[in-house]
Amino acid sequence: MRRTISSFHVFVILTAVCLLSAGAPQAASAATPSGGAQSFVTYKYTDPACGLEVFRLLIPRDWRVEGSVRWSMTPALPIQVRFRFYNPNGSEELNFFPTHTYFWTSNRQTLSLKPPGSLMYGSVVAQPVGLRTAFNSVVIPSARKNIQDVRTISEKDVPQLETLARGEPARGVQALAKAGKVRIEYRQNGRAMEEEIYAAVSQFVVNTSRTDFINFWYIDHVFSFRAEKGKLDANAGRFQTIIYSVKLNPAWFAKVANVKEMLSKQEIEKTVRIGRIGDMISKAGSKLREDQQRSWEAKQKTYDRIGRMQSDTIRGVDRYYDERAGREVELPTGGHAWSNGLGEYYFTERASDNPNIGSNLHWEQLQRAR
């Protein structure tokens, strides 16, 4: 069964501690006065296994990054990803969590050989669960350990994420999905925290006979916004700027999709050999087929939708047009934005602030997009 790969935060459970990335990108010298001024720089992550850029996005100048992309021989999803973008001098952070992959079947003989809790095709054998159970039993416990006094503040469906999780129709496959977000409060290390977490439960059922089926299902598209209690909404514009700026590399996307298909084919043919993943990565193409192109475009659009969706409950951002980059960029609302043409942005709430003062770069003020 083929399932198109989901976006870069949609991956299998991490089996090791994430590697620390190179750290926050170095921003060019610029004045950063107080009074609501913010500088955003472009962060890029390159996959060390193939040398391709995976994604790029804007992050605040003084933020740090932890995370990595790691490959495995798991046919259900051959990449493992975990990223954390955070303020080292505060509590604000954006997290992309790994995917949980599962397998289930109605065939009793298969279950006698692979009982619940064992692995089938690299996925945990388990019956599917609903979205609320997924949040309470899998997502929150795996994302937040050693927290106390957990309380759910709100729950809401996210139709855009549900559509993405279900994917494009495929002959012979019944696709089901449910997606939503929860906002929780809890205490960690003596601090009261707030976090808004997104996730989806997707199922892909194939009938193998009149009475039996197999079900590849996932808890994926898991990401969150977190801050100290009372500060989450105040940082909504900053989080939205980051999410909206995410740009995936279609060449890397194609590489992952093609490796996945190669692994699935070998699993079916019973020729999987440990240690061949490096050879597969090098041989897998980086060109998108038509169906992969549609899938990649759908995932890229979802970042835009999720970014804009924040305005349903918390303040939004303004769209500016960067003439030198030839594209729109979203930055926190209620201020003035500048660009230096190097993928770095300066935002201030004060009209008198000018990043050209004390800088060796040329900054141009951006106009709001119409």
Rosetta blueprint (number, residue, H / E / L):
1 M L
2 R L
3 R L
4 T L
5 I L
6 S L
7 S L
8 F L
9 H L
10 V L
11 F L
12 V E
13 I L
14 L L
15 T L
16 A L
17 V L
18 C L
19 L L
20 L L
21 S L
22 A L
23 G L
24 A L
25 P L
26 Q L
27 A L
28 A L
29 S L
30 A L
31 A L
32 T L
33 P L
34 S L
35 G L
36 G L
37 A L
38 Q E
39 S E
40 F E
41 V E
42 T E
43 Y E
44 K E
45 Y E
46 T E
47 D L
48 P L
49 A L
50 C L
51 G L
52 L L
53 E E
54 V E
55 F E
56 R E
57 L E
58 L E
59 I E
60 P E
61 R L
62 D L
63 W L
64 R E
65 V E
66 E E
67 G E
68 S E
69 V E
70 R E
71 W E
72 S L
73 M L
74 T L
75 P L
76 A L
77 L L
78 P L
79 I E
80 Q E
81 V E
82 R E
83 F E
84 R E
85 F E
86 Y E
87 N L
88 P L
89 N L
90 G L
91 S L
92 E L
93 E E
94 L E
95 N E
96 F E
97 F L
98 P L
99 T L
100 H E
101 T E
102 Y E
103 F E
104 W E
105 T E
106 S L
107 N L
108 R H
109 Q H
110 T H
111 L H
112 S H
113 L H
114 K L
115 P L
116 P L
117 G L
118 S L
119 L E
120 M E
121 Y L
122 G L
123 S E
124 V E
125 V E
126 A L
127 Q L
128 P L
129 V L
130 G L
131 L H
132 R H
133 T H
134 A H
135 F H
136 N H
137 S H
138 V H
139 V H
140 I H
141 P H
142 S H
143 A H
144 R L
145 K L
146 N L
147 I L
148 Q E
149 D E
150 V E
151 R E
152 T E
153 I E
154 S E
155 E E
156 K E
157 D E
158 V L
159 P H
160 Q H
161 L H
162 E H
163 T H
164 L H
165 A H
166 R H
167 G L
168 E L
169 P L
170 A L
171 R L
172 G L
173 V L
174 Q E
175 A E
176 L E
177 A E
178 K E
179 A E
180 G E
181 K E
182 V E
183 R E
184 I E
185 E E
186 Y E
187 R E
188 Q E
189 N L
190 G L
191 R E
192 A E
193 M E
194 E E
195 E E
196 E E
197 I E
198 Y E
199 A E
200 A E
201 V E
202 S E
203 Q E
204 F E
205 V E
206 V E
207 N E
208 T L
209 S L
210 R L
211 T L
212 D L
213 F E
214 I E
215 N E
216 F E
217 W E
218 Y E
219 I E
220 D E
221 H E
222 V E
223 F E
224 S E
225 F E
226 R E
227 A E
228 E E
229 K L
230 G L
231 K L
232 L L
233 D H
234 A H
235 N H
236 A H
237 G H
238 R H
239 F H
240 Q H
241 T H
242 I H
243 I H
244 Y H
245 S L
246 V L
247 K E
248 L E
249 N L
250 P H
251 A H
252 W H
253 F H
254 A H
255 K H
256 V H
257 A H
258 N H
259 V H
260 K H
261 E H
262 M H
263 L H
264 S H
265 K H
266 Q H
267 E H
268 I H
269 E H
270 K L
271 T L
272 V L
273 R L
274 I L
275 G L
276 R L
277 I H
278 G H
279 D H
280 M H
281 I H
282 S H
283 K H
284 A L
285 G L
286 S L
287 K L
288 L L
289 R L
290 E H
291 D H
292 Q H
293 Q H
294 R H
295 S H
296 W H
297 E H
298 A H
299 K H
300 Q H
301 K H
302 T H
303 Y H
304 D H
305 R H
306 I H
307 G H
308 R H
309 M H
310 Q H
311 S H
312 D H
313 T L
314 I L
315 R L
316 G L
317 V E
318 D E
319 R E
320 Y E
321 Y E
322 D E
323 E L
324 R L
325 A L
326 G L
327 R E
328 E E
329 V E
330 E E
331 L E
332 P E
333 T L
334 G L
335 G L
336 H E
337 A E
338 W E
339 S E
340 N L
341 G L
342 L L
343 G L
344 E L
345 Y E
346 Y E
347 F E
348 T E
349 E L
350 R L
351 A L
352 S L
353 D L
354 N L
355 P L
356 N L
357 I L
358 G L
359 S L
360 N L
361 L L
362 H L
363 W L
364 E E
365 Q E
366 L L
367 Q E
368 R E
369 A L
370 R L
